[in-house]
Amino acid sequence: MRTQLNNGREYELEAQYGLPEKLPQDEQVLWQGTSDIWRTAKDVFFIRPIIFYFVFLVMYRIYEGIALEHSLLTISISAAWMLALSVVCIGLVYCLAYLAATATVYTVTNRRIVMRIGIALTLSFNLPYKEIINADFKEKKDGYGNIPLRISPDTKISYFHLWPHARPFCINNPEPMLRNIANVKEVATIIANAWAIENQVSLVQATAKSPMSSPDRVKSSLGVGLSKDLSLT
């Protein structure tokens, strides 16, 4: 799959785009991508309820002016101020989503998954396949989706350091998550194949040894089950 190039200036001093250091010669980038901006605004920062809230405030301001029999000019000015403040607030939320999404780079190599995240403070998380116990994916109709990764208990990562790139509500045992990425099924297949090769496990054998994830838990799975045999779900 085609990788994304570093076209920005903020991270131009990186040894390799999206990575804390240059990869060894025997390691190759299989895929790179980032979070979708609108889906980040919608799923992480809940921009749609915020929009509805401010629309309600504007409509209520108009209704209140009519109920109190204010002049048309007074109502218009009052509504215009409320609308302007609403646009500013919604714009700030969208800017947060934009910064969170564009600062994120997910890198899948033949050895590991690297997550470069953070707006003000940039953090990089290296997740070798040998430390990944389970991986699910949930695909939406448009091909976007999430890939949460269950990692070894010996790998300690704070939920708050990962947020919003963590599976929701998994606070005690945080699961890093590739969030709102395009072509999620293709990416899941790349991860499954790379994981199996790195751990010298056949995907067919892994599926036979380990049950699939519950359909109630995820809509789809990577096609293999993951237990301590290390097979991917």
C-alpha positions as CSV (number, residue, x, y, z in Angstrom):
1,M,0.0,0.0,0.0
2,R,1.2,3.5,-0.8
3,T,2.7,5.4,2.1
4,Q,2.1,9.0,3.0
5,L,5.0,11.5,2.6
6,N,6.0,14.2,5.0
7,N,4.8,17.4,3.3
8,G,4.8,19.5,6.5
9,R,7.5,21.5,8.2
10,E,6.7,20.8,11.8
11,Y,8.2,17.3,11.8
12,E,10.9,17.9,9.1
13,L,13.7,17.1,11.6
14,E,12.4,13.5,12.1
15,A,14.9,10.9,11.0
16,Q,12.1,9.2,9.2
17,Y,8.5,10.5,8.8
18,G,6.3,9.4,11.7
19,L,9.2,7.5,13.4
20,P,11.5,8.4,16.3
21,E,14.5,7.1,14.5
22,K,15.5,5.6,11.1
23,L,14.4,2.0,10.6
24,P,17.0,-0.8,10.5
25,Q,17.8,-2.1,7.0
26,D,15.9,-5.3,7.6
27,E,12.7,-3.4,8.6
28,Q,10.3,-2.0,6.0
29,V,7.3,0.4,6.2
30,L,4.2,-1.5,5.0
31,W,1.7,1.2,5.6
32,Q,1.4,4.7,7.1
33,G,-1.7,6.7,7.7
34,T,-3.4,9.2,10.0
35,S,-6.8,9.8,11.6
36,D,-9.5,11.4,9.6
37,I,-10.2,14.9,10.8
38,W,-14.0,15.0,10.6
39,R,-14.3,11.6,12.3
40,T,-12.0,12.7,15.0
41,A,-14.1,15.8,15.6
42,K,-17.2,13.7,15.6
43,D,-16.1,10.7,17.6
44,V,-13.6,12.2,20.0
45,F,-14.7,15.8,20.5
46,F,-18.4,15.2,20.0
47,I,-18.7,18.1,17.6
48,R,-22.2,17.2,16.4
49,P,-23.9,17.6,19.8
50,I,-22.0,20.8,20.3
51,I,-23.3,22.1,17.0
52,F,-26.9,21.1,17.9
53,Y,-26.5,22.8,21.3
54,F,-25.4,26.1,19.7
55,V,-28.1,25.9,17.1
56,F,-30.6,25.5,19.9
57,L,-29.2,28.6,21.7
58,V,-29.5,30.7,18.5
59,M,-33.1,29.5,17.9
60,Y,-34.0,30.1,21.6
61,R,-32.5,33.6,21.4
62,I,-34.8,34.4,18.4
63,Y,-37.8,32.8,20.2
64,E,-37.1,34.8,23.4
65,G,-36.9,38.0,21.4
66,I,-40.2,37.3,19.7
67,A,-41.9,36.3,22.9
68,L,-40.7,39.5,24.6
69,E,-41.9,41.5,21.6
70,H,-38.5,43.0,20.9
71,S,-38.0,44.9,17.6
72,L,-36.7,43.0,14.6
73,L,-33.4,44.9,14.7
74,T,-32.9,43.9,18.4
75,I,-33.6,40.3,17.7
76,S,-31.3,40.3,14.6
77,I,-28.4,41.8,16.5
78,S,-28.9,39.5,19.5
79,A,-29.1,36.4,17.2
80,A,-26.1,37.6,15.2
81,W,-23.9,37.9,18.3
82,M,-25.0,34.4,19.5
83,L,-24.3,33.0,16.1
84,A,-20.9,34.6,15.9
85,L,-20.0,33.2,19.4
86,S,-21.3,29.8,18.3
87,V,-19.2,29.7,15.2
88,V,-16.1,30.6,17.2
89,C,-16.7,27.9,19.8
90,I,-17.4,25.2,17.2
91,G,-14.4,26.4,15.2
92,L,-12.1,25.9,18.3
93,V,-13.4,22.4,18.8
94,Y,-12.8,21.6,15.1
95,C,-9.3,23.1,15.4
96,L,-8.5,20.8,18.3
97,A,-9.7,17.8,16.2
98,Y,-7.6,19.0,13.2
99,L,-4.5,19.3,15.3
100,A,-5.1,15.9,17.0
101,A,-5.6,14.2,13.7
102,T,-2.9,15.8,11.6
103,A,-0.3,15.4,14.4
104,T,-1.0,11.6,14.4
105,V,1.0,9.2,12.2
106,Y,0.4,5.4,12.5
107,T,3.2,3.3,11.0
108,V,3.0,-0.4,10.3
109,T,6.2,-2.2,9.6
110,N,7.1,-5.8,9.2
111,R,8.3,-5.8,12.8
112,R,6.1,-3.5,14.8
113,I,3.4,-0.7,14.9
114,V,4.6,2.8,15.8
115,M,2.1,5.5,16.9
116,R,3.3,9.1,16.8
117,I,0.7,11.2,18.6
118,G,0.4,14.4,20.6
119,I,-0.3,18.1,19.8
120,A,1.9,20.1,22.2
121,L,4.0,17.1,23.4
122,T,4.8,14.6,20.8
123,L,5.0,11.0,21.9
124,S,6.0,7.8,20.0
125,F,4.9,4.4,21.1
126,N,6.7,1.3,19.7
127,L,4.5,-1.8,19.7
128,P,6.5,-4.9,18.6
129,Y,4.3,-7.7,17.2
130,K,5.7,-10.0,19.9
131,E,4.0,-7.8,22.5
132,I,0.6,-7.7,20.8
133,I,-1.8,-10.3,22.0
134,N,-4.9,-9.4,20.3
135,A,-6.1,-7.0,17.6
136,D,-9.7,-6.3,16.4
137,F,-11.1,-4.0,13.9
138,K,-14.5,-2.4,13.3
139,E,-15.3,-1.3,9.8
140,K,-18.0,1.3,8.9
141,K,-19.9,1.4,5.7
142,D,-17.5,4.0,4.2
143,G,-14.4,1.8,4.9
144,Y,-13.2,3.8,7.8
145,G,-12.7,2.2,11.2
146,N,-10.6,1.5,14.3
147,I,-8.0,-1.1,15.1
148,P,-7.6,-1.6,18.9
149,L,-4.5,-3.6,20.0
150,R,-4.4,-5.6,23.2
151,I,-0.8,-5.7,24.4
152,S,1.1,-7.7,26.8
153,P,0.4,-6.9,30.5
154,D,4.2,-6.4,30.9
155,T,4.0,-3.4,28.6
156,K,2.8,-0.4,30.7
157,I,1.2,2.5,28.9
158,S,-0.9,5.1,30.6
159,Y,-4.4,5.5,29.2
160,F,-4.1,9.3,29.5
161,H,-0.9,9.3,27.5
162,L,-2.6,7.4,24.7
163,W,-5.9,9.3,24.6
164,P,-7.6,9.7,22.3
165,H,-5.7,6.8,20.6
166,A,-7.0,4.3,23.1
167,R,-10.0,1.9,23.2
168,P,-12.7,3.7,25.1
169,F,-13.2,2.7,28.8
170,C,-10.2,0.3,28.8
171,I,-8.5,2.4,31.6
172,N,-7.0,-0.3,33.8
173,N,-5.6,-2.2,30.8
174,P,-5.2,0.4,28.1
175,E,-5.4,-0.8,24.5
176,P,-3.7,1.4,21.9
177,M,-6.0,2.0,18.9
178,L,-5.4,3.1,15.4
179,R,-8.4,5.4,15.2
180,N,-10.6,6.6,12.3
181,I,-8.3,5.3,9.5
182,A,-9.3,4.8,5.9
183,N,-9.4,1.3,4.3
184,V,-9.3,-0.3,7.8
185,K,-9.9,-3.8,6.5
186,E,-6.8,-3.6,4.2
187,V,-4.8,-2.2,7.1
188,A,-6.0,-5.0,9.4
189,T,-5.0,-7.6,6.8
190,I,-1.5,-6.1,6.6
191,I,-1.1,-6.2,10.4
192,A,-2.4,-9.7,10.6
193,N,0.0,-11.0,7.9
194,A,3.0,-9.1,9.4
195,W,2.2,-10.3,12.9
196,A,2.0,-13.9,11.8
197,I,5.3,-13.8,9.9
198,E,7.1,-12.1,12.7
199,N,5.8,-14.6,15.3
200,Q,6.2,-17.5,12.9
201,V,2.5,-18.5,13.2
202,S,0.2,-19.7,10.4
203,L,-3.0,-17.6,10.3
204,V,-5.0,-20.8,9.5
205,Q,-3.5,-22.7,12.4
206,A,-4.0,-19.7,14.7
207,T,-7.7,-19.5,13.8
208,A,-8.2,-23.2,14.5
209,K,-6.5,-22.9,17.9
210,S,-8.3,-19.8,19.1
211,P,-11.9,-18.7,19.0
212,M,-13.0,-15.6,17.1
213,S,-13.9,-12.5,19.0
214,S,-17.6,-12.3,20.0
215,P,-19.7,-10.6,17.3
216,D,-21.1,-8.4,20.0
217,R,-17.7,-7.0,20.7
218,V,-16.7,-6.1,17.2
219,K,-18.4,-6.0,13.8
220,S,-15.5,-7.7,12.1
221,S,-12.1,-9.2,13.0
222,L,-8.7,-9.6,11.4
223,G,-9.6,-13.1,10.5
224,V,-7.5,-15.0,13.1
225,G,-8.0,-15.6,16.7
226,L,-5.5,-14.4,19.3
227,S,-4.7,-16.1,22.5
228,K,-1.3,-16.8,24.2
229,D,-0.6,-18.9,21.1
230,L,-0.5,-15.4,19.6
231,S,-3.0,-15.4,16.9
232,L,-4.8,-12.3,15.8
233,T,-8.6,-11.7,16.2
